[in-house]
Amino acid sequence: MNILRLIVAEFIGMFIDDEFLAIAVLVVVGIAAALTYAFHATAFIVGTVLLLGCIAVLVASAVRGIRRG
């Protein structure tokens, strides 16, 4: 049973190692979804928001990691 718990913990840890990164990406996707459904934005605008938002989140996460380490 301990082996199964360890495997599940490692599997979850692969995807949720950095809580800030996971939550920030979900926020970016939520903003893109809101633009799509509430404001009927074009695919180009939504794609641009996703691209720039994810790049910004990645840079912010890297800066946080550098400051911590």
Secondary structure as GFF3:
##gff-version 3
##sequence-region A 1 69
A	DSSP	alpha_helix	2	15	.	.	.	ID=ss1
A	DSSP	alpha_helix	19	38	.	.	.	ID=ss2
A	DSSP	alpha_helix	43	68	.	.	.	ID=ss3
###
